Amino acid sequence: MRHLLLLAIGIAVAGCAQNRPATRADSTTDDRYVPRIVCAATPSQLTPHALPPAQGRGSRVDFRGAAQCVHDADGAKVPALLYRIDGIATPIALRARLLTDGDNALAVGVSVLDARFGEIDRFGFDRFQQRGSDYQLDAFINRSEPPAAYLLLTPDSAWMDRKARQVTGSRWVAPIITPTLIATYADGSEGSRQVRFRDMGELTLRAIPEQGSSAAP
């Protein structure tokens, strides 16, 4: 009887262990995008933002924090940032910088849209060049018919959750000046890390009209 009682207690304890809720240590962090508002069917239903001033480096924008939700071409819900540029005369020098945070790197594409939200041009994430630990796009928006009116930033689905090895380094030079010698001494360091491309992170964006251009009336 004593052995039967111990066996029953052991089965009950095992059952409780199997049914207990998962803890943080037992599960991976799920940071997939979850929209906080109703998702727009098309970019035309998004509320556009004003572009930051052309002067300076531009303020940092948290992509997910500032984004609205839109359905992409495959029907998936994705974060999107829409900016108006119809008050800026073309050609426009466009600079977008995507900032790397720890092991995550923001990977978006930039679509140039007309007033009816038709796509005039698109710069995918493959057009961004690594600058230190960040990624930067330098491109021109030329005169077109119909003219460019909006910039739409959305995650580049071809790059989501891909990983890459980043190599970064620093270098410094010090002068050496003596009564008999003038020279320099140089040294530096190099490191690498693996980053994962995501739909989350910070960015800066600048759109500068070509010198001599004026805003459209």
C-alpha positions as CSV (number, residue, x, y, z in Angstrom):
1,M,0.0,0.0,0.0
2,R,2.9,2.4,0.9
3,H,4.5,1.7,-2.5
4,L,1.3,2.4,-4.3
5,L,0.9,5.7,-2.4
6,L,4.4,6.9,-3.3
7,L,3.8,5.9,-7.0
8,A,0.6,8.0,-7.1
9,I,2.3,11.0,-5.6
10,G,5.2,10.7,-8.2
11,I,2.8,10.6,-11.1
12,A,0.9,13.6,-9.8
13,V,4.1,15.6,-9.4
14,A,5.3,14.6,-12.9
15,G,1.9,15.7,-14.4
16,C,2.2,19.1,-12.7
17,A,5.7,19.6,-14.1
18,Q,4.5,18.8,-17.6
19,N,1.6,21.2,-17.4
20,R,3.3,24.2,-15.8
21,P,3.4,27.4,-17.9
22,A,6.6,28.1,-19.9
23,T,9.0,30.6,-18.3
24,R,11.3,33.0,-20.0
25,A,14.1,30.5,-19.7
26,D,12.0,27.8,-21.4
27,S,10.9,29.9,-24.4
28,T,12.6,32.2,-27.0
29,T,11.7,35.9,-27.2
30,D,9.0,36.5,-29.8
31,D,9.6,40.0,-31.1
32,R,7.7,39.6,-34.4
33,Y,5.8,42.7,-35.6
34,V,2.3,43.0,-34.1
35,P,0.3,46.0,-35.3
36,R,-1.2,48.2,-32.6
37,I,-3.9,49.6,-34.9
38,V,-6.0,48.4,-37.9
39,C,-3.8,47.7,-40.8
40,A,-4.2,49.8,-44.0
41,A,-5.1,47.9,-47.1
42,T,-2.9,50.1,-49.3
43,P,-0.3,52.9,-48.8
44,S,-2.9,55.5,-49.9
45,Q,-4.6,54.9,-46.5
46,L,-1.5,55.8,-44.5
47,T,-1.0,59.2,-42.9
48,P,2.2,60.8,-44.3
49,H,4.9,62.3,-42.2
50,A,6.7,65.6,-43.0
51,L,10.3,65.1,-43.9
52,P,13.0,66.2,-41.4
53,P,14.8,69.5,-42.2
54,A,17.4,69.1,-44.9
55,Q,20.0,70.8,-42.7
56,G,22.1,68.7,-40.3
57,R,22.2,64.9,-40.0
58,G,18.5,64.4,-39.3
59,S,17.0,63.2,-36.1
60,R,16.7,59.5,-35.3
61,V,13.4,57.8,-36.0
62,D,12.4,54.5,-34.3
63,F,11.0,52.6,-37.3
64,R,8.4,50.4,-35.5
65,G,7.5,53.2,-33.1
66,A,6.8,55.7,-35.8
67,A,5.4,53.3,-38.4
68,Q,1.8,52.5,-39.3
69,C,0.7,49.1,-40.5
70,V,0.0,48.2,-44.1
71,H,-0.6,45.0,-46.1
72,D,2.3,44.3,-48.4
73,A,2.0,42.7,-51.9
74,D,1.8,39.2,-50.3
75,G,-0.9,40.3,-47.9
76,A,1.4,40.3,-44.8
77,K,1.0,43.0,-42.2
78,V,4.2,45.1,-42.1
79,P,5.3,48.4,-40.5
80,A,5.5,51.3,-43.0
81,L,6.7,54.9,-42.9
82,L,5.2,57.3,-45.5
83,Y,6.8,60.7,-46.1
84,R,5.6,63.6,-48.3
85,I,8.1,65.0,-50.8
86,D,5.8,66.8,-53.3
87,G,6.9,70.2,-51.9
88,I,10.6,69.5,-52.7
89,A,11.8,70.3,-56.2
90,T,13.5,67.5,-58.1
91,P,16.1,66.3,-58.6
92,I,16.5,65.4,-54.9
93,A,19.6,63.9,-53.2
94,L,18.3,61.2,-50.8
95,R,20.2,59.9,-47.9
96,A,18.9,57.2,-45.6
97,R,20.9,55.7,-42.9
98,L,19.9,52.5,-41.0
99,L,21.4,52.1,-37.6
100,T,22.6,48.8,-36.2
101,D,21.6,48.1,-32.6
102,G,23.6,45.3,-31.0
103,D,23.2,42.2,-33.1
104,N,20.2,43.5,-35.0
105,A,20.3,45.7,-38.2
106,L,17.3,47.4,-39.7
107,A,16.7,46.4,-43.3
108,V,14.2,48.4,-45.3
109,G,13.6,49.4,-48.9
110,V,12.6,52.8,-50.1
111,S,9.8,53.2,-52.7
112,V,9.3,56.5,-54.6
113,L,5.6,57.0,-55.3
114,D,3.6,59.5,-57.3
115,A,0.5,61.4,-56.1
116,R,-1.7,58.4,-56.9
117,F,0.7,56.0,-55.0
118,G,2.0,54.4,-58.2
119,E,5.6,53.3,-57.8
120,I,8.1,55.3,-59.8
121,D,11.3,53.8,-58.4
122,R,12.4,51.5,-55.6
123,F,15.7,51.2,-53.7
124,G,16.0,47.8,-52.1
125,F,18.2,47.1,-49.1
126,D,20.8,45.7,-51.5
127,R,21.4,49.3,-52.6
128,F,22.5,50.3,-49.1
129,Q,26.2,50.3,-48.4
130,Q,27.8,49.4,-45.1
131,R,29.2,52.5,-43.3
132,G,31.0,51.4,-40.1
133,S,28.4,49.3,-38.4
134,D,25.4,51.0,-40.1
135,Y,24.0,50.9,-43.6
136,Q,23.5,53.9,-45.9
137,L,21.7,54.7,-49.1
138,D,22.8,57.7,-51.3
139,A,20.5,58.0,-54.3
140,F,18.9,60.6,-56.5
141,I,15.2,61.1,-57.2
142,N,15.1,62.6,-60.7
143,R,12.3,64.6,-62.4
144,S,9.6,62.3,-63.7
145,E,6.1,62.4,-65.1
146,P,4.1,62.0,-63.0
147,P,6.3,63.7,-60.4
148,A,7.4,62.0,-57.2
149,A,5.2,62.8,-54.2
150,Y,5.9,60.3,-51.5
151,L,8.6,58.0,-50.0
152,L,7.5,54.7,-48.6
153,L,9.8,52.8,-46.3
154,T,8.9,49.1,-45.7
155,P,10.9,46.1,-44.6
156,D,12.8,44.4,-47.4
157,S,11.3,40.9,-47.2
158,A,14.2,39.3,-49.1
159,W,16.5,40.2,-46.2
160,M,14.3,39.5,-43.2
161,D,16.1,37.2,-40.6
162,R,19.1,36.8,-42.8
163,K,22.5,37.0,-41.1
164,A,25.8,38.6,-42.1
165,R,29.2,39.0,-40.7
166,Q,30.2,42.6,-40.1
167,V,33.8,43.6,-40.0
168,T,34.6,46.9,-38.4
169,G,37.8,48.6,-37.4
170,S,39.4,51.8,-36.2
171,R,42.7,53.5,-36.9
172,W,44.6,56.3,-35.4
173,V,47.7,58.2,-36.4
174,A,50.1,60.1,-34.0
175,P,52.8,62.5,-35.1
176,I,56.4,62.0,-33.9
177,I,58.4,65.2,-33.9
178,T,62.0,65.4,-32.7
179,P,64.9,67.7,-33.4
180,T,66.2,65.2,-36.0
181,L,63.0,63.3,-37.1
182,I,59.5,64.1,-38.2
183,A,57.4,61.0,-38.7
184,T,54.0,59.4,-37.8
185,Y,53.0,56.3,-35.9
186,A,49.8,54.5,-36.9
187,D,47.9,51.7,-35.2
188,G,44.4,50.3,-35.3
189,S,42.2,47.4,-34.4
190,E,39.7,45.2,-36.2
191,G,36.7,43.2,-35.0
192,S,33.8,41.2,-36.4
193,R,30.3,40.3,-35.3
194,Q,27.2,38.6,-36.8
195,V,24.2,40.7,-37.3
196,R,20.6,39.7,-38.1
197,F,18.5,41.8,-40.5
198,R,15.2,42.8,-39.0
199,D,12.2,45.1,-39.4
200,M,13.1,47.0,-36.2
201,G,15.6,49.6,-35.4
202,E,16.4,53.3,-35.9
203,L,17.0,55.4,-39.0
204,T,17.8,58.9,-40.2
205,L,16.4,60.3,-43.5
206,R,17.3,63.4,-45.5
207,A,16.0,64.7,-48.8
208,I,18.0,67.6,-50.2
209,P,17.0,69.5,-53.4
210,E,19.8,69.9,-55.9
211,Q,21.5,73.2,-55.5
212,G,19.7,75.9,-57.5
213,S,16.4,74.1,-57.5
214,S,13.4,75.7,-55.9
215,A,10.2,74.2,-54.4
216,A,7.3,73.7,-56.7
217,P,4.6,76.4,-56.5
